[in-house]
Amino acid sequence: MINTISDFLEQLKKTGLEQISLNDSDIKHTVTIGNMYEGLTSEILNKSIFSGLNLKIVNNSFIYNDSGRLSKEMDCMIVIGDGKKISFSNQYKYHIRDVVAVVQVKKKLYKNDIYDAHENLRSVIEVSEPRDGEQYMNQILSDSYKLLVGKNLPSYEQLPDLSWREQMMYHYLQLQAFWPIRILIGYESYKKENALRESFYNLLKDAVTEGPKPNYSPVNFPDLLICGQNSIIKNIGMPFAYPLEHRKEFFWQILFTTNEKPMFLLLEMIWTRLSYRFSLGSEIFGDDFSPEGFHKFLSCKENQIDESYFGWEYNYTSFSDEQLAEAPKKMEWEPVKIDENETIILKTLVKNGRIKCDEELKKFLASKNVEVTELIKSLTAKRIAYQENDEILLLIDLPVIALGNGQNYIGENKSGEMFFWMNKQPAGNSKT
C-alpha cells in the first residue's frame, strides 16, 4: 500500500508544481508564493494521513508547552484534535503533545535556506520541555536502541553501568522518540545529489568554524530533508536503521542520501510514527520488507573537549556524480543462517529469553567442540543475540526458526516478515 500511495503523492506533487508554473508564474509577492507551496505541501500531507484518527493539517501555526512558551511559526503541522484558534485568523496553537510532525517548506532550498529552516525547526526542540511521555514513545526508543546498538533497551537504573556511548545513544534516541518528527521540504532545489550533500556539509563546517556549537549535534538535524528529488535521511532507528559501527573512529553513520522516491521516504517517516502512536497494524506498509539502499553521507563520533564537555566530530564520505547516479542495490530481506549448534542454543533462547553462561553450558558446547566465546561472537555478529554479564540474551522480539533443506534460519516475525519469506520458499521447510 505504501508504494501505491507514494507513487500517487509523487504525481500529485508533479501536477501541483505544473499548475503553479502554468497559472501563477506571474505572482511575485513573496508571502503569496510561500502560501502556494505551503498549500501544495498541505495537500500532500492530507493525502498522507489516515481518517478516523482525529488528525489534521494546519498551516502557519505554533507549538506551545506547559510553561506557555511558543515555538516559531511552523509552515505545516500534522496535529491531533482542534488546538487553540488564534483570534481572527486561520492559525492555531497546539500543545507539543498533540503535534505528530512539523514540516518546513521552501520554494527554493539552498545553503542559506537550509540554515534558516534548521533554526526554525530547532524551536520545536526548545519548547519540548520535560513532561511525562506516552508509552508509544518508550516503544520507539526500545526498538530504535535495539536496531542501532544491538542490545535490548536497558532500564533507567541500569544506565550508569553502561558505556558512555550506550548512555549517549539511550538519551539521544529518547529525545528522538519524544520530539515531533521534523521535516524540511524544498521544491526548486539542487538538481544533483552531490550538490545537496556538499551544501549541507559546508553549512555544518561553516557553523562550527569557531568551535563546537550546541545546536549542531546529530540529534538536532532534521529527521528528513527533501530537496527536489534528492533527500537526506537521518539514521535514528525508526523508520530507517543502520547499525552502529563499534569502532574507535566514526562509529555512528548518522546521515544518508538518496536521489529516489522522496514521497516514499515522507510516508515511511510519518506512517511509522502514526503506527506506534495509534497501534496501527504493520499491514499498512505492505509486504516489502527489503531495506532501502542509501548512500553514506555523514558519520560522527563523540569528541571529549575537556573533563565535563563533549562535542562531535564529523566525517564526510565523498562520492563522484557517477557513483551517486548508481542507486545502492536494494537487498532482499532474508533471515539469518544458523548452524546446528546455534540452532540448539537459539531454541532455548526463544523459549526462555536468556541462557546462563555457566559450566553446564560450557560443558555441553565442549562436547560439540564449540567454544562459548566463539558461539557468542557469531550470534552477536549476526545481531540475533548478545552477552550481558554472565547471560546470553535474545535480540529478536518475535523469532521464528525455520528448519529443513540442509539449512536452518532464524528471523524476526513481528511484522510477518519471516512467514512471508517462508511462504516464498520451496516446500520442505518447517518452523518452530
ABEGO torsion letter per residue (X at the ends): XAAAAAAAAAAAAAAAAAAAAAAAAABABAAAAAAAAAAAAAAAAAAABBBGAGBBBBBGBBBBBAAGBBBBBBABBBBBEAEBBBBGBABBBBBAAABABBBBBBABBBAAAAAAAAAAAAAAAAABBBBBBBAAAAAAAAAAAAAAAGBBBBBAAAAAABBAAAAAAAAAAAAAAABBBBBBBBABBBABAAAAAAAAAAAAAAAAAAEBBAAABAAABBABBBBEABBBBBBAGOABBBBBBBBABGABBABBBBABGAAAAAAAAAAAAAAAAAGBBAAAAEABABBBBBBBBBBBBBBBABAABBBBBBBBBBBBAAAAABBBBBBBBBBBBBBAAAAAAAAAAAAAGBBBBBAAAAAAAAAAGBBAAAAAAAAAAAGABBBBEABBBBABABBBBBBEGGBBBBBBAAAGAAAAAAAABBBGBBBX
